[in-house]
Amino acid sequence: MESLEQVCGAVSQCKLCDLHYFRKKSVCGMGNPAARVMIIGEAPGSKEDEVGKPFVGRSGQLIDRVMKEFGISRNEVYITNSVRCRPKVGTSPKTREIKTCSLYLRAEIDLLKPQLIIPMGNTAVKSLGLILERKLGKISGISGKFFLIGNYLISPQFHPAAILRNPKKLEYFRINLSRAFEMARQLSPVINHEFLRANKIEVL
């Protein structure tokens, strides 16, 4: 796939796993094609399934609100999902569904070459780990940390749905996300050892 438009076209027609039987609309990534920051979610919810756009439900509204606090709009980032069709209600994406859909996420990463990738939740972390061939761990243990894998700076975060279920973690979520965006502003094309040490970035 040679363009984001081609990726979206393939996603819209995808029948590679059983999830396509249950979807209303598959969900393409959206945002700035020149974005330095990519946000990866888990899978479409009911609202996303209705309109075919990522993070437009309550979780997306929370992300928008936090980004707005730091002067960042959706026009500056690229937002996508690990899985492009809504799983059955009450279930998380299965490993085979994550693996199948990872070809689309891999294509988006290859095309955008973002400097900072923010996987939100365990499914996004698992999908990104498959693509970059690294085991990052569970989100509960790595949220708020920074990792350098090749040319990509990775900043895992809790999924906003988890924050909505446990509002006590909202401030933690805000602080970590603000650090990630601040880091994005500081990034240069070549990350040197001094920058890694100063920001406690682990190289994987």
C-alpha positions in Angstrom: 0.0 0.0 0.0 1.5 3.2 -1.2 -0.7 5.9 0.4 -3.0 6.4 3.4 -5.9 6.5 0.9 -5.0 3.0 -0.3 -4.8 1.8 3.3 -8.2 3.2 4.0 -9.6 1.6 0.9 -8.3 -1.8 1.9 -9.7 -1.4 5.4 -13.1 -0.5 4.1 -13.2 -3.7 2.0 -11.4 -6.0 4.5 -12.8 -9.5 5.1 -9.7 -11.1 6.5 -11.2 -12.1 9.8 -14.7 -12.8 11.2 -15.2 -9.3 12.7 -16.3 -8.0 9.3 -19.6 -10.0 9.7 -20.6 -7.9 12.7 -19.5 -4.4 11.7 -21.6 -1.5 10.4 -18.5 0.4 9.2 -14.8 -0.4 9.3 -12.7 2.4 10.8 -9.8 4.0 9.0 -7.1 6.1 10.6 -7.6 9.8 10.4 -5.5 13.0 10.8 -2.6 14.9 9.6 -0.6 12.8 7.0 2.5 14.7 8.1 1.9 14.2 11.8 4.9 13.7 14.1 2.6 12.0 16.6 0.5 8.9 16.1 -2.1 7.8 18.7 -3.2 4.1 18.5 -6.4 2.9 20.2 -7.8 -0.5 20.7 -10.8 -1.1 18.4 -14.0 0.7 17.4 -16.8 1.2 19.9 -20.4 1.6 19.1 -20.1 5.3 18.0 -17.1 4.6 15.8 -18.9 1.6 14.3 -21.7 3.9 13.4 -19.7 6.7 11.8 -16.6 4.9 10.6 -14.2 7.3 12.4 -11.7 6.6 15.2 -12.1 7.9 18.8 -15.4 9.8 18.3 -17.2 8.4 21.4 -16.6 9.3 25.0 -13.0 8.1 24.9 -12.2 10.3 22.0 -13.9 13.3 23.7 -11.6 12.8 26.7 -8.5 12.7 24.5 -9.7 15.8 22.6 -10.3 17.6 26.0 -6.8 16.7 27.3 -5.1 17.7 24.0 -6.9 21.0 24.0 -5.6 21.8 27.4 -2.1 21.6 25.9 -2.9 23.6 22.8 -3.0 20.5 20.5 -5.8 19.7 18.0 -6.6 16.6 16.1 -5.3 18.3 13.0 -1.8 18.0 14.4 -1.9 14.2 15.1 -2.8 11.0 13.4 -5.3 8.8 15.2 -5.9 5.1 14.4 -6.8 1.7 15.9 -5.1 -1.7 16.3 -8.3 -3.4 15.1 -10.6 -1.8 12.5 -13.9 -3.5 13.1 -15.9 -3.5 16.3 -15.5 -6.7 18.4 -18.5 -8.4 19.9 -19.9 -6.3 22.7 -18.1 -7.0 26.0 -15.1 -8.6 24.4 -11.5 -7.4 23.6 -9.9 -8.2 20.2 -8.4 -11.7 20.0 -4.8 -12.2 19.2 -5.5 -13.5 15.7 -7.6 -10.4 15.0 -4.8 -8.2 16.2 -2.3 -10.0 14.1 -4.6 -9.9 11.0 -5.2 -6.2 11.4 -1.6 -5.3 12.1 -0.8 -5.1 8.4 -2.9 -1.9 8.2 -1.2 -0.4 11.2 2.2 -1.4 9.9 1.4 0.3 6.6 0.3 3.5 8.4 3.5 3.6 10.4 5.7 3.0 7.3 3.9 5.8 5.4 3.8 8.4 8.2 7.1 7.6 9.9 5.9 9.4 13.1 8.6 10.4 15.6 6.3 9.6 18.6 3.8 6.8 18.8 1.3 6.6 21.7 -0.3 3.2 22.1 -3.3 3.4 24.4 -4.2 0.2 26.3 -3.0 -3.4 26.1 -4.3 -4.2 22.7 -2.5 -1.2 21.1 0.7 -2.1 23.0 0.4 -5.7 21.8 -0.2 -4.7 18.2 2.7 -2.3 18.1 4.9 -4.9 19.8 4.1 -7.4 17.0 5.0 -4.8 14.3 8.2 -3.6 15.9 9.1 -7.1 17.1 9.5 -6.1 20.8 7.7 -7.2 23.9 6.7 -4.0 25.8 4.8 -5.6 28.6 1.4 -4.8 30.2 0.1 -1.2 30.2 -0.2 -1.2 34.0 3.6 -1.5 34.2 4.8 0.7 31.4 2.2 3.6 31.2 4.0 6.9 31.3 7.4 5.4 30.4 9.4 6.1 27.2 11.0 3.6 24.9 13.1 4.1 21.8 12.7 1.3 19.2 14.6 2.1 16.0 13.6 5.6 15.0 10.4 5.6 17.0 9.8 7.0 20.4 7.1 5.0 22.2 5.0 6.4 25.0 2.4 3.9 26.2 -0.7 5.2 28.0 -3.8 3.8 29.6 -6.7 3.7 27.3 -9.1 6.6 27.9 -11.9 4.1 28.5 -10.0 2.9 31.5 -9.8 6.4 32.8 -13.5 6.9 32.3 -14.1 3.8 34.4 -11.7 5.0 37.1 -11.7 8.9 37.2 -9.1 8.8 40.0 -6.5 8.1 37.3 -7.5 11.2 35.3 -4.7 13.4 36.7 -2.1 10.6 36.1 -3.4 10.3 32.5 -3.2 14.1 32.0 0.3 14.4 33.3 1.7 11.4 31.3 0.0 12.6 28.1 1.3 16.1 28.6 4.8 14.8 29.0 4.5 12.8 25.8 3.4 15.9 23.8 6.1 18.0 25.4 8.6 15.3 24.4 7.3 15.5 20.8 8.0 19.2 20.7 11.6 18.6 21.8 12.4 15.8 19.3 15.0 16.3 16.7 15.4 14.1 13.6 18.3 12.4 15.3 18.0 11.5 19.0 21.3 11.6 20.8 22.5 9.9 23.9 22.3 13.0 26.1 18.6 13.4 25.2 18.0 9.7 26.1 19.7 10.0 29.5 18.1 13.3 30.4 14.6 12.0 29.7 15.1 8.5 31.0 14.3 6.8 27.7 14.9 3.1 27.5 16.3 1.8 24.3 14.8 -1.6 23.2 
